[in-house]
Amino acid sequence: MFTKEEAQQIRKEFWIAFADKYPRKWLLHHTKIKDFSFKFFADSKKAQILLDIEPRDPEKRIIYFEKIESLKTILLEEYLSEAIFEREFYLENGKLISRIWVQIDQVSINNRKTWDTIFDFFNEHMGAFELFFYEYEEYIKDLEINT
């Protein structure tokens, strides 16, 4: 459909357009928790807001995931009603992580007509996810399980 160079150019234009529409600093990797980060993702079929929990120490990964899982009702009722929780999620490279995410389908980074839908989804849902994190940050960061 597109050459590798064309696809790269489209992705570049997509992210520039997103930054132009919503010019703000996102939390993303600045959680102050190692290997615990928020991510935007878009491809030819969907868009996602991700929280990837990927410490090398599996015990730390599970503790962080269980901390957020203990807040699942609050997250679903007050912030992201469609959030999906996966304690064990395998990346394409085979790495095991924990992931919490929301997704919209039938949008494409390759279709400029869906960009505004993706941008609005990113802004609304990442904003809500960040608010949740800031509200419960101290509890999440505390590695001792107090649930």
N, C-alpha and C positions, 0 to 999 in steps of 0.2 A: 504494500500500500504506500508506505513512505520509505525513502532511503534512510539510512541511519543518520545522516546529516540533517535531513528534513525533520525527522523525529526529534532530534536534539534541539533544533531551532524552535520547533513548536513548544517543547517543554520549557525552553528558556523564556519564550514569549508568554507562556501560561503563568509562570512564576513571577515574572515582571508585572504582568497585568494584575495578578493577585495582590502583590505588594503595593501597587498603585491604588487599587480599590480599598484596601485595608492596610494603610501605612502605620503599623504599630509593631512594637517588639513583642514577640510571642515567647512564652516560657520555654518550650521545647527542651533543650538539653540543660537549661539553667536551673534544675531542680535542687541542686546541691546534694543530690544522692547519686553516687556513682552507678552508671549503667541503668539509669531509671529516667526515661525520656519520653516526651510527647512528640508525635510526628504527624505530618500531613502526608497523605498518599493519594495519588490519582493515576489511573491508567486508562485504557481504552474502553473499560466497562463499568468502572465504579470509582468512588472517592471515599476515603476513610480518614478518620481521626483516630490515632493509635496512642496507647500508652504501652510502651515496651519495657518490661522489667527483665533485665538480662545480666545480673551479676554472675560471674563465673562460679561463685560458691552457690550451689543449688539450695542450701539452707537459707541463705539471705534472700534468694529469689522467692522462695516459698513464703518466707515471713512477710516480705513486702506485699506479695500478692494476697496473702490471708488478711493483712491489715486492711487493704482496700476492699476485699471481699466482705469483711466484717461491717463495712459501711455500705454494702451493696444496696440495701433498701433506700438509704438516703440518696445515694447516687442516682438510682433509678427514679425515685419519686420527685426529687428536687432539681436534678441537673440534666441527666441524660437517660430518658426513659427507654431508649432502644439499646443501651450498652450491652455488649456481649463480653462475657468473662471466659477466658481460657487459661487454666492453670498450666497446661502443657501445650505449647504452640511451637511447631517446628518451622523454622525459616527455610527458604530454598536451599541454603548451604548446609542444612542438617542441624544447625544450632538449636538447642532447646531453650525457649524463653517462656515467660508468662506474658499474656497480652490482654488488654481490655480495649475495646474499640466500638465505634459506631460507623455505619456505612450507608451510602446511598448508591443505588444502582441506576442503570440506564442513563449514565452521563459518561462523557469521554473527554479526556485531555486533548484528543485530536479533533473534537467538534467544538469550534468556538461558540456555537449557539448554546452550549451547555455550561460554558465557563462561569457565567454569572450565578447559575444554580450551584455549582461547585464552590465558588467563592463565598456565597452566602451561607452554605452548609458549613464550610470551614470556619468562618467567623463565628457563627452562632454556637456550633458544637465545641470548638476548641475553647472559645470564651467560657462556656459553661464548665468544661472540664478543668480549665485553669482555676475558676472560682472554687470549684470543689477541692482541688488540690490545696489552694491557699487556705481554705477554711480548716482543713484537716492535716495540714503539713506537719505540724509538730508530732501528732499521733503517728502519722505514716513514717516519719524519719526515725522515731524511737524504735530501735531494733528489738527491744524486749517485747514479748507478746503480753499485752494487757487487755485481751479481749474478754 
